[in-house]
Amino acid sequence: MDPMHADDINILVTGGTGSFGRRFVSNLLKTYPNAKRVVVYSRDELKQFEMAQQFPPDKYPAVRYFIGDVRDRDRLKRAMEGVDTVVHAAALKQVPAAEYNPFEAIRTNVFGAQNVIEAALESNIHRVVALSTDKAAAPINLYGATKLCSDKLFVAANNLKGHRDISFSVVRYGNVMGSRGSVIPFFLDRRSSGVLPITDERMTRFNITLDEGVNMVLYALQNSLGGEILIPKIPSYRTVDVAKAIGPDCEMPIVGIRPGEKLHEEMVTTSDSPNTIENDRYYVIVPMLYGESHEEIRSQFAAHHGATNVAQDFRYSSDKNGDWLTVEEIRELIKSHVDPDFDV
């Protein structure tokens, strides 16, 4: 039985007190009110305390809080007891912090990923979905490089499962609207100063809401075969248009790109195109499995996801996207997904 179709869901979310984790747990409990066990696994006791105020034990008895780090494999194994599904969202993701503290990012994002894999293989886990980032495609910063390593580990984990009933897959998407440390809350906080610094007026980014990210992970839990990297078809925005949407009367000095930052982001590189298929909602990078015909594998995944091959030399990047957010659309999204009191 697919665990996401059952009433007795038993799921663990690493990084469960982050922006994604909180929204995922909230939506999960609304969609599956009879969930049996929802384990929130994270390092921050204060955030767990605050989350417990939102989901009090008397009203949400399925929710459990585990203090733990993905660097600790034994603690992960203990947290996975009685669990059959894992969503791996824990990461060190701030680009400047990772550049300044490189090995700390490696220990969490790479070693932590392998710990999740090994703990899942040693437990009664059936499905694992790991969150990735657009920065993992052709990375130029350490955060992106560590997440590319993480993606490779989760895809390759399907080669290690033997006769176990378990699959590993990855979802990769762009900037989450309103997530901590992202440009929209930064501009909202700074607009009272009258100055919104722009790194480069040409800069573009992909955009996805938290709810869209959550729904994508739920889709992966219900539909992934194992080994694929799922990528959503989402709009792009120009950073300067975000500034105009939030503080149209603010000064917008050009301050230059930060270390490790790209002018544009991409989620499918030209080199990925031979292994990429698409349907109406997603691109899917198909795994290359040793000892099996790649054409047969791609046909299998295409049939499963109702997908067709992308064009030769296809590239999915934020500057070449066919779907763009206008200034007014950005304002509407901020009001509906970030700050209901937002007003220009």
KEGUTOR-505700 format. One record per residue (C-alpha): z, y, x; residue in three letters. Coordinates in nm, 4 decimals. Last residue first. Layout:
{atom {Z; Y; X}; 'ALA'}
...
! end
This chain:
{atom {-0.1361; 4.9694; 0.2273}; 'VAL'}
{atom {0.0858; 4.7420; 0.0219}; 'ASP'}
{atom {0.2592; 4.4159; 0.1105}; 'PHE'}
{atom {0.5400; 4.3250; -0.1285}; 'ASP'}
{atom {0.4152; 3.9663; -0.1736}; 'PRO'}
{atom {0.4258; 3.9228; 0.2068}; 'ASP'}
{atom {0.2514; 3.6271; 0.3739}; 'VAL'}
{atom {0.0419; 3.4123; 0.1376}; 'HIS'}
{atom {-0.0549; 3.6182; -0.1695}; 'SER'}
{atom {-0.0146; 3.9691; -0.0284}; 'LYS'}
{atom {-0.1557; 3.8799; 0.3116}; 'ILE'}
{atom {-0.4448; 3.6942; 0.1476}; 'LEU'}
{atom {-0.5317; 3.9951; -0.0692}; 'GLU'}
{atom {-0.5237; 4.2258; 0.2310}; 'ARG'}
{atom {-0.7498; 3.9922; 0.4307}; 'ILE'}
{atom {-0.9925; 3.9833; 0.1382}; 'GLU'}
{atom {-1.0032; 4.3642; 0.1362}; 'GLU'}
{atom {-1.0786; 4.3804; 0.5087}; 'VAL'}
{atom {-1.3539; 4.1207; 0.4659}; 'THR'}
{atom {-1.3091; 3.7556; 0.5650}; 'LEU'}
{atom {-1.6108; 3.5859; 0.7196}; 'TRP'}
{atom {-1.7834; 3.2512; 0.6439}; 'ASP'}
{atom {-2.0996; 3.1616; 0.8399}; 'GLY'}
{atom {-1.9054; 3.1099; 1.1618}; 'ASN'}
{atom {-2.0696; 3.1961; 1.4924}; 'LYS'}
{atom {-1.7818; 3.4106; 1.6261}; 'ASP'}
{atom {-1.5064; 3.1673; 1.5238}; 'SER'}
{atom {-1.6766; 2.8675; 1.6832}; 'SER'}
{atom {-1.8214; 2.5418; 1.5499}; 'TYR'}
{atom {-2.0952; 2.4211; 1.7843}; 'ARG'}
{atom {-2.3863; 2.1908; 1.6968}; 'PHE'}
{atom {-2.6006; 2.0761; 1.9925}; 'ASP'}
{atom {-2.7773; 1.8228; 1.7656}; 'GLN'}
{atom {-2.7106; 1.8965; 1.4007}; 'ALA'}
{atom {-2.4066; 1.7403; 1.2349}; 'VAL'}
{atom {-2.4167; 1.3773; 1.1228}; 'ASN'}
{atom {-2.3368; 1.2981; 0.7602}; 'THR'}
{atom {-2.0094; 1.2463; 0.5744}; 'ALA'}
{atom {-1.8696; 1.0624; 0.2735}; 'GLY'}
{atom {-1.5437; 1.0141; 0.4656}; 'HIS'}
{atom {-1.5537; 0.6320; 0.4698}; 'HIS'}
{atom {-1.9316; 0.6088; 0.4999}; 'ALA'}
{atom {-1.9362; 0.8542; 0.7909}; 'ALA'}
{atom {-1.6458; 0.6743; 0.9605}; 'PHE'}
{atom {-1.8281; 0.3403; 0.9471}; 'GLN'}
{atom {-2.1594; 0.4939; 1.0520}; 'SER'}
{atom {-1.9889; 0.6581; 1.3511}; 'ARG'}
{atom {-1.8345; 0.3260; 1.4505}; 'ILE'}
{atom {-2.1663; 0.1440; 1.4193}; 'GLU'}
{atom {-2.3429; 0.4055; 1.6294}; 'GLU'}
{atom {-2.0648; 0.3895; 1.8880}; 'HIS'}
{atom {-2.1067; 0.0167; 1.9284}; 'SER'}
{atom {-1.7694; -0.1351; 2.0205}; 'GLU'}
{atom {-1.6217; -0.2501; 2.3524}; 'GLY'}
{atom {-1.4243; 0.0679; 2.4111}; 'TYR'}
{atom {-1.3791; 0.2986; 2.1145}; 'LEU'}
{atom {-1.5435; 0.6400; 2.0972}; 'MET'}
{atom {-1.3515; 0.8281; 1.8320}; 'PRO'}
{atom {-1.5279; 1.0267; 1.5586}; 'VAL'}
{atom {-1.4868; 1.4043; 1.5483}; 'ILE'}
{atom {-1.4711; 1.4819; 1.1757}; 'VAL'}
{atom {-1.5812; 1.8134; 1.0288}; 'TYR'}
{atom {-1.4210; 1.8886; 0.6968}; 'TYR'}
{atom {-1.4556; 2.0147; 0.3415}; 'ARG'}
{atom {-1.8077; 1.9412; 0.2182}; 'ASP'}
{atom {-1.8612; 1.6494; 0.4583}; 'ASN'}
{atom {-1.9254; 1.6499; 0.8295}; 'GLU'}
{atom {-1.9886; 1.4208; 1.1274}; 'ILE'}
{atom {-1.9170; 1.4768; 1.4969}; 'THR'}
{atom {-1.9597; 1.2380; 1.7929}; 'ASN'}
{atom {-2.2918; 1.3769; 1.9203}; 'PRO'}
{atom {-2.1546; 1.7304; 1.8512}; 'SER'}
{atom {-1.8483; 1.7078; 2.0765}; 'ASP'}
{atom {-2.0329; 1.8399; 2.3844}; 'SER'}
{atom {-2.1474; 2.1385; 2.1814}; 'THR'}
{atom {-1.7820; 2.2138; 2.1165}; 'THR'}
{atom {-1.6058; 2.1692; 1.7823}; 'VAL'}
{atom {-1.2958; 2.3808; 1.7211}; 'MET'}
{atom {-1.3942; 2.7075; 1.8860}; 'GLU'}
{atom {-1.2032; 3.0285; 1.9472}; 'GLU'}
{atom {-1.3442; 3.3672; 2.0439}; 'HIS'}
{atom {-1.2415; 3.6243; 2.3077}; 'LEU'}
{atom {-1.0121; 3.3657; 2.4599}; 'LYS'}
{atom {-0.6550; 3.4206; 2.5831}; 'GLU'}
{atom {-0.5033; 3.2560; 2.8907}; 'GLY'}
{atom {-0.3692; 3.5833; 3.0316}; 'PRO'}
{atom {-0.3797; 3.8576; 2.7679}; 'ARG'}
{atom {-0.7038; 4.0289; 2.6664}; 'ILE'}
{atom {-0.7196; 4.4045; 2.7026}; 'GLY'}
{atom {-0.5200; 4.6971; 2.5601}; 'VAL'}
{atom {-0.7735; 4.8640; 2.3288}; 'ILE'}
{atom {-0.5856; 5.1360; 2.1385}; 'PRO'}
{atom {-0.5771; 5.1161; 1.7597}; 'MET'}
{atom {-0.4059; 5.4258; 1.6184}; 'GLU'}
{atom {-0.2807; 5.3612; 1.2690}; 'CYS'}
{atom {-0.4376; 5.5027; 0.9522}; 'ASP'}
{atom {-0.5893; 5.1716; 0.8398}; 'PRO'}
{atom {-0.2654; 4.9873; 0.9091}; 'GLY'}
{atom {-0.2706; 4.6382; 0.7578}; 'ILE'}
{atom {-0.6342; 4.5849; 0.6583}; 'ALA'}
{atom {-0.7675; 4.7938; 0.9465}; 'LYS'}
{atom {-0.5603; 4.5899; 1.1928}; 'ALA'}
{atom {-0.6861; 4.2652; 1.0415}; 'VAL'}
{atom {-1.0409; 4.4045; 1.0644}; 'ASP'}
{atom {-0.9871; 4.4730; 1.4382}; 'VAL'}
{atom {-0.8922; 4.1092; 1.4829}; 'THR'}
{atom {-1.2260; 4.0035; 1.3362}; 'ARG'}
{atom {-1.1885; 3.7259; 1.0827}; 'TYR'}
{atom {-1.3152; 3.3709; 1.0467}; 'SER'}
{atom {-1.3328; 3.1459; 0.7425}; 'PRO'}
{atom {-1.2426; 2.7756; 0.7154}; 'ILE'}
{atom {-1.4252; 2.4422; 0.7271}; 'LYS'}
{atom {-1.1420; 2.2138; 0.8276}; 'PRO'}
{atom {-1.1291; 1.9920; 1.1388}; 'ILE'}
{atom {-1.0238; 1.6255; 1.1340}; 'LEU'}
{atom {-0.9940; 1.4407; 1.4649}; 'ILE'}
{atom {-1.0561; 1.0690; 1.4096}; 'GLU'}
{atom {-0.8733; 0.7822; 1.5755}; 'GLY'}
{atom {-0.7363; 0.6170; 1.2635}; 'GLY'}
{atom {-0.9003; 0.5486; 0.9288}; 'LEU'}
{atom {-0.7806; 0.8764; 0.7792}; 'SER'}
{atom {-0.7713; 0.9140; 0.4011}; 'ASN'}
{atom {-0.4201; 0.9494; 0.2585}; 'GLN'}
{atom {-0.2335; 1.0794; 0.5620}; 'LEU'}
{atom {-0.5335; 1.2911; 0.6618}; 'ALA'}
{atom {-0.5551; 1.4466; 0.3152}; 'TYR'}
{atom {-0.1811; 1.5231; 0.3272}; 'LEU'}
{atom {-0.2366; 1.6889; 0.6649}; 'VAL'}
{atom {-0.5183; 1.8972; 0.5160}; 'MET'}
{atom {-0.3045; 1.9968; 0.2204}; 'ASN'}
{atom {-0.0363; 2.1243; 0.4583}; 'VAL'}
{atom {-0.2877; 2.3314; 0.6555}; 'GLY'}
{atom {-0.4324; 2.4760; 0.3340}; 'GLU'}
{atom {-0.0788; 2.5612; 0.2199}; 'ASP'}
{atom {-0.0050; 2.7353; 0.5493}; 'LEU'}
{atom {-0.3171; 2.9465; 0.5162}; 'THR'}
{atom {-0.6118; 2.9082; 0.7521}; 'ILE'}
{atom {-0.7962; 3.1653; 0.9615}; 'ASN'}
{atom {-1.0369; 3.1271; 1.2536}; 'PHE'}
{atom {-1.0310; 3.4037; 1.5132}; 'ARG'}
{atom {-1.2518; 3.6834; 1.6410}; 'THR'}
{atom {-1.2245; 3.9366; 1.9260}; 'MET'}
{atom {-1.5008; 4.1984; 1.9614}; 'ARG'}
{atom {-1.2605; 4.4960; 1.9459}; 'GLU'}
{atom {-1.0640; 4.3504; 2.2354}; 'ASP'}
{atom {-0.6853; 4.3249; 2.2741}; 'THR'}
{atom {-0.6136; 4.5640; 1.9893}; 'ILE'}
{atom {-0.2765; 4.7440; 1.9859}; 'PRO'}
{atom {-0.1595; 4.8628; 1.6431}; 'LEU'}
{atom {0.0077; 5.2045; 1.6721}; 'VAL'}
{atom {0.1643; 5.4076; 1.3907}; 'GLY'}
{atom {0.5119; 5.2776; 1.4713}; 'SER'}
{atom {0.5539; 5.1626; 1.1093}; 'SER'}
{atom {0.2505; 4.9376; 1.1694}; 'ARG'}
{atom {0.4314; 4.7305; 1.4296}; 'ARG'}
{atom {0.6064; 4.4712; 1.2132}; 'ASP'}
{atom {0.3045; 4.4134; 0.9905}; 'LEU'}
{atom {0.0846; 4.3986; 1.3015}; 'PHE'}
{atom {0.2998; 4.1258; 1.4583}; 'PHE'}
{atom {0.3300; 3.9423; 1.1240}; 'PRO'}
{atom {-0.0532; 3.9354; 1.1104}; 'ILE'}
{atom {-0.1203; 3.8591; 1.4780}; 'VAL'}
{atom {0.0672; 3.5321; 1.5111}; 'SER'}
{atom {0.4116; 3.4893; 1.6716}; 'GLY'}
{atom {0.5594; 3.3126; 1.3690}; 'ARG'}
{atom {0.3009; 3.1909; 1.1224}; 'SER'}
{atom {0.1636; 3.4494; 0.8791}; 'GLY'}
{atom {-0.1854; 3.3059; 0.8470}; 'MET'}
{atom {-0.2161; 2.9871; 1.0505}; 'VAL'}
{atom {-0.4572; 3.0429; 1.3386}; 'ASN'}
{atom {-0.7135; 2.7671; 1.3675}; 'GLY'}
{atom {-0.7224; 2.3979; 1.2799}; 'TYR'}
{atom {-0.7106; 2.0518; 1.4316}; 'ARG'}
{atom {-0.5853; 1.7429; 1.2474}; 'VAL'}
{atom {-0.5284; 1.4253; 1.4487}; 'VAL'}
{atom {-0.5160; 1.0519; 1.3728}; 'SER'}
{atom {-0.3025; 0.7496; 1.4566}; 'PHE'}
{atom {-0.3085; 0.4221; 1.2625}; 'SER'}
{atom {-0.0549; 0.1449; 1.2153}; 'ILE'}
{atom {-0.0490; -0.2108; 1.0752}; 'ASP'}
{atom {0.0336; -0.3725; 1.4080}; 'ARG'}
{atom {-0.1982; -0.6459; 1.5318}; 'HIS'}
{atom {-0.2730; -0.4726; 1.8622}; 'GLY'}
{atom {-0.1665; -0.1088; 1.8325}; 'LYS'}
{atom {-0.2718; -0.0001; 2.1800}; 'LEU'}
{atom {-0.6348; 0.1017; 2.1210}; 'ASN'}
{atom {-0.5268; 0.3210; 1.8275}; 'ASN'}
{atom {-0.3077; 0.5089; 2.0749}; 'ALA'}
{atom {-0.6298; 0.6407; 2.2317}; 'ALA'}
{atom {-0.6709; 0.8987; 1.9526}; 'VAL'}
{atom {-0.3061; 1.0026; 1.9797}; 'PHE'}
{atom {-0.3175; 1.0339; 2.3592}; 'LEU'}
{atom {-0.6460; 1.2246; 2.3593}; 'LYS'}
{atom {-0.5104; 1.4747; 2.1069}; 'ASP'}
{atom {-0.1957; 1.5236; 2.3187}; 'SER'}
{atom {-0.4058; 1.5872; 2.6290}; 'CYS'}
{atom {-0.6078; 1.8439; 2.4332}; 'LEU'}
{atom {-0.2754; 1.9911; 2.3186}; 'LYS'}
{atom {-0.1607; 2.0237; 2.6787}; 'THR'}
{atom {-0.4868; 2.1933; 2.7775}; 'ALA'}
{atom {-0.4672; 2.4358; 2.4860}; 'GLY'}
{atom {-0.1136; 2.5376; 2.5817}; 'TYR'}
{atom {-0.2166; 2.5615; 2.9455}; 'LEU'}
{atom {-0.4901; 2.8138; 2.8812}; 'ASN'}
{atom {-0.8687; 2.7886; 2.9156}; 'ILE'}
{atom {-0.9199; 2.5012; 2.6731}; 'PRO'}
{atom {-1.2662; 2.3703; 2.5792}; 'ALA'}
{atom {-1.1328; 2.2666; 2.2359}; 'ALA'}
{atom {-0.7522; 2.2382; 2.2456}; 'ALA'}
{atom {-0.7173; 2.6090; 2.1583}; 'LYS'}
{atom {-0.8381; 2.5285; 1.8066}; 'ASP'}
{atom {-0.5054; 2.3569; 1.7584}; 'THR'}
{atom {-0.3613; 2.0082; 1.7056}; 'SER'}
{atom {-0.1230; 1.8550; 1.4540}; 'LEU'}
{atom {-0.0538; 1.4830; 1.4799}; 'ALA'}
{atom {-0.0854; 1.2331; 1.1945}; 'VAL'}
{atom {0.0896; 0.8966; 1.2260}; 'VAL'}
{atom {0.0586; 0.6087; 0.9780}; 'ARG'}
{atom {0.2175; 0.2673; 0.9459}; 'HIS'}
{atom {0.5514; 0.3032; 1.1279}; 'ILE'}
{atom {0.7860; 0.0030; 1.1495}; 'ASN'}
{atom {0.9172; 0.1001; 1.4917}; 'SER'}
{atom {0.8147; 0.0164; 1.8502}; 'GLU'}
{atom {0.4635; 0.1544; 1.8049}; 'LEU'}
{atom {0.6086; 0.4676; 1.6446}; 'ALA'}
{atom {0.8520; 0.5197; 1.9353}; 'ALA'}
{atom {0.5662; 0.4771; 2.1813}; 'GLU'}
{atom {0.3439; 0.7272; 2.0019}; 'ILE'}
{atom {0.6194; 0.9862; 1.9504}; 'VAL'}
{atom {0.7175; 0.9525; 2.3181}; 'ASN'}
{atom {0.3540; 0.9984; 2.4196}; 'GLN'}
{atom {0.3388; 1.3231; 2.2235}; 'ALA'}
{atom {0.6632; 1.4427; 2.3821}; 'GLY'}
{atom {0.5251; 1.3721; 2.7301}; 'PHE'}
{atom {0.2229; 1.5874; 2.6479}; 'VAL'}
{atom {0.3421; 1.8780; 2.4309}; 'ASN'}
{atom {0.7116; 1.8833; 2.5221}; 'THR'}
{atom {0.7107; 1.7974; 2.8937}; 'ARG'}
{atom {0.3767; 1.9707; 2.9504}; 'ILE'}
{atom {0.4992; 2.2931; 2.7899}; 'ALA'}
{atom {0.8111; 2.2842; 3.0101}; 'GLU'}
{atom {0.5843; 2.2203; 3.3075}; 'PHE'}
{atom {0.3890; 2.5386; 3.2492}; 'PRO'}
{atom {0.6704; 2.7916; 3.2031}; 'ASN'}
{atom {0.4882; 3.1243; 3.2592}; 'TYR'}
{atom {0.1540; 3.0099; 3.1143}; 'GLU'}
{atom {0.3352; 2.8229; 2.8358}; 'ALA'}
{atom {0.5328; 3.1340; 2.7448}; 'ALA'}
{atom {0.2149; 3.3453; 2.7409}; 'PRO'}
{atom {0.0369; 3.0958; 2.5073}; 'VAL'}
{atom {0.3198; 3.0417; 2.2572}; 'GLN'}
{atom {0.2785; 2.6860; 2.1307}; 'LYS'}
{atom {0.5672; 2.4695; 2.2487}; 'LEU'}
{atom {0.5155; 2.1812; 2.0125}; 'ALA'}
{atom {0.6629; 1.9800; 1.7248}; 'ALA'}
{atom {0.4204; 1.9099; 1.4385}; 'ALA'}
{atom {0.4000; 1.5299; 1.4483}; 'HIS'}
{atom {0.3791; 1.3916; 1.0964}; 'VAL'}
{atom {0.5190; 1.0382; 1.0872}; 'VAL'}
{atom {0.4972; 0.7745; 0.8111}; 'THR'}
{atom {0.6853; 0.4438; 0.7637}; 'ASP'}
{atom {1.0486; 0.5532; 0.8033}; 'VAL'}
{atom {1.3615; 0.3384; 0.7628}; 'GLY'}
{atom {1.4535; 0.3906; 1.1286}; 'GLU'}
{atom {1.2266; 0.6578; 1.2698}; 'MET'}
{atom {1.5172; 0.8897; 1.3620}; 'ALA'}
{atom {1.6623; 0.6200; 1.5897}; 'ARG'}
{atom {1.3285; 0.5728; 1.7600}; 'LYS'}
{atom {1.2945; 0.9486; 1.8102}; 'LEU'}
{atom {1.6416; 0.9616; 1.9659}; 'ARG'}
{atom {1.5426; 0.6887; 2.2102}; 'ASP'}
{atom {1.2197; 0.8710; 2.2983}; 'ARG'}
{atom {1.3922; 1.2001; 2.3899}; 'ASP'}
{atom {1.1288; 1.4606; 2.4879}; 'ARG'}
{atom {1.0518; 1.4906; 2.1164}; 'VAL'}
{atom {1.3896; 1.6654; 2.0933}; 'ASP'}
{atom {1.6610; 1.5839; 1.8434}; 'GLY'}
{atom {1.8921; 1.7122; 1.5731}; 'ILE'}
{atom {1.8141; 1.4986; 1.2703}; 'PHE'}
{atom {1.8312; 1.6430; 0.9203}; 'TYR'}
{atom {1.7877; 1.4192; 0.6155}; 'ARG'}
{atom {1.6066; 1.5090; 0.2915}; 'VAL'}
{atom {1.6034; 1.2368; 0.0236}; 'ALA'}
{atom {1.9175; 1.3711; -0.1471}; 'PRO'}
{atom {1.7337; 1.6885; -0.2548}; 'TYR'}
{atom {1.9477; 1.8492; -0.5268}; 'LYS'}
{atom {2.2909; 1.7501; -0.3953}; 'ASP'}
{atom {2.1660; 1.7674; -0.0361}; 'PRO'}
{atom {2.0615; 2.1351; -0.0603}; 'PRO'}
{atom {1.6923; 2.2073; 0.0124}; 'PHE'}
{atom {1.6715; 2.5837; 0.0712}; 'GLN'}
{atom {2.0277; 2.6009; 0.2054}; 'GLN'}
{atom {1.9530; 2.2906; 0.4146}; 'ALA'}
{atom {1.6662; 2.4832; 0.5734}; 'MET'}
{atom {1.9118; 2.7447; 0.6985}; 'GLU'}
{atom {2.1345; 2.4775; 0.8532}; 'PHE'}
{atom {1.8305; 2.3103; 1.0099}; 'GLN'}
{atom {1.7196; 2.6460; 1.1493}; 'LYS'}
{atom {2.0662; 2.6967; 1.2964}; 'LEU'}
{atom {2.0732; 2.3461; 1.4477}; 'GLU'}
{atom {1.7478; 2.4005; 1.6359}; 'ASP'}
{atom {1.6069; 2.0929; 1.8100}; 'ARG'}
{atom {1.3977; 1.9399; 1.5336}; 'SER'}
{atom {1.3511; 1.6311; 1.3154}; 'TYR'}
{atom {1.3439; 1.6755; 0.9373}; 'VAL'}
{atom {1.3527; 1.3261; 0.7874}; 'VAL'}
{atom {1.2222; 1.2849; 0.4322}; 'VAL'}
{atom {1.3464; 0.9594; 0.2742}; 'ARG'}
{atom {1.2927; 0.8238; -0.0771}; 'LYS'}
{atom {1.0328; 1.0585; -0.2173}; 'ALA'}
{atom {1.0661; 1.0570; -0.5959}; 'ASN'}
{atom {0.9613; 1.4216; -0.6321}; 'PRO'}
{atom {0.6282; 1.3443; -0.4590}; 'TYR'}
{atom {0.4071; 1.6524; -0.5020}; 'THR'}
{atom {0.6942; 1.9035; -0.5213}; 'LYS'}
{atom {0.8897; 1.7296; -0.2440}; 'LEU'}
{atom {0.5792; 1.7179; -0.0248}; 'LEU'}
{atom {0.5044; 2.0859; -0.0862}; 'ASN'}
{atom {0.8508; 2.1914; 0.0349}; 'SER'}
{atom {0.8497; 1.9469; 0.3264}; 'VAL'}
{atom {0.5080; 2.0718; 0.4392}; 'PHE'}
{atom {0.6108; 2.4357; 0.3983}; 'ARG'}
{atom {0.9204; 2.3884; 0.6130}; 'ARG'}
{atom {0.7339; 2.1859; 0.8744}; 'GLY'}
{atom {0.4435; 2.4301; 0.9027}; 'PHE'}
{atom {0.6586; 2.7342; 0.9754}; 'SER'}
{atom {0.8934; 2.5354; 1.1988}; 'GLY'}
{atom {1.2014; 2.3450; 1.0779}; 'THR'}
{atom {1.0297; 2.0040; 1.0780}; 'GLY'}
{atom {0.9190; 2.0186; 1.4384}; 'GLY'}
{atom {0.8832; 1.6442; 1.4046}; 'THR'}
{atom {0.8344; 1.5418; 1.0424}; 'VAL'}
{atom {0.9548; 1.1947; 0.9415}; 'LEU'}
{atom {0.8424; 1.0197; 0.6225}; 'ILE'}
{atom {0.9677; 0.7536; 0.3837}; 'ASN'}
{atom {0.7824; 0.7816; 0.0531}; 'ILE'}
{atom {0.9239; 0.5655; -0.2283}; 'ASP'}
{atom {0.6883; 0.6861; -0.5021}; 'ASP'}
{atom {0.3831; 0.5344; -0.3363}; 'ALA'}
{atom {0.0393; 0.6850; -0.2892}; 'HIS'}
{atom {0.1302; 0.8464; 0.0436}; 'MET'}
{atom {0.2624; 0.5135; 0.1734}; 'PRO'}
{atom {-0.0815; 0.3509; 0.1247}; 'ASP'}
{atom {0.0000; 0.0000; 0.0000}; 'MET'}
! end
